[in-house]
Amino acid sequence: MAKVEIYTWQSCPFCIRAKALLEEKGVNFEEHAIDGDQVARRAMSERASGRTSVPQIFINDKGIGGCDDLYELESTNQLSKLLGLVD
């Protein structure tokens, strides 16, 4: 299975939706809650090619974007493949 990391704010509705989709698919992920932590937010932004919005999601260390990007991958049947759930 793929390594999945997600940078979040605890009260962010997009973060909650993204985590719910990953949980629905049975994916284990590492959550980086960066609420109010400017150092962590800068590190996330550097890793995410300058993006500053949350969530920022990484699959096998590759940034795939945010919640809408995650759901787009799901709607085009690409997410399960990226996650290593299908061949």
WOMO-V339037 format. One record per residue. N is the residue number from 1. RES is the residue in three letters. OMEGA is omega in whole degrees, -180 to 180 (none if undefined). Layout:
BEGIN
N;RES;OMEGA
N;RES;OMEGA
END
This chain:
BEGIN
1;MET;-177
2;ALA;172
3;LYS;-177
4;VAL;176
5;GLU;179
6;ILE;176
7;TYR;-173
8;THR;161
9;TRP;-173
10;GLN;-176
11;SER;-178
12;CYS;-179
13;PRO;178
14;PHE;177
15;CYS;180
16;ILE;179
17;ARG;-179
18;ALA;179
19;LYS;180
20;ALA;178
21;LEU;179
22;LEU;179
23;GLU;178
24;GLU;179
25;LYS;178
26;GLY;-177
27;VAL;171
28;ASN;179
29;PHE;176
30;GLU;-179
31;GLU;175
32;HIS;178
33;ALA;-173
34;ILE;179
35;ASP;174
36;GLY;-178
37;ASP;-176
38;GLN;178
39;VAL;179
40;ALA;179
41;ARG;177
42;ARG;179
43;ALA;177
44;MET;-178
45;SER;177
46;GLU;-180
47;ARG;-176
48;ALA;177
49;SER;175
50;GLY;178
51;ARG;-178
52;THR;-178
53;SER;175
54;VAL;-1
55;PRO;166
56;GLN;-172
57;ILE;180
58;PHE;175
59;ILE;-175
60;ASN;176
61;ASP;177
62;LYS;179
63;GLY;178
64;ILE;177
65;GLY;-175
66;GLY;-176
67;CYS;-179
68;ASP;178
69;ASP;179
70;LEU;180
71;TYR;175
72;GLU;176
73;LEU;179
74;GLU;-176
75;SER;178
76;THR;176
77;ASN;179
78;GLN;-174
79;LEU;-178
80;SER;178
81;LYS;178
82;LEU;-178
83;LEU;-180
84;GLY;-180
85;LEU;176
86;VAL;177
87;ASP;none
END
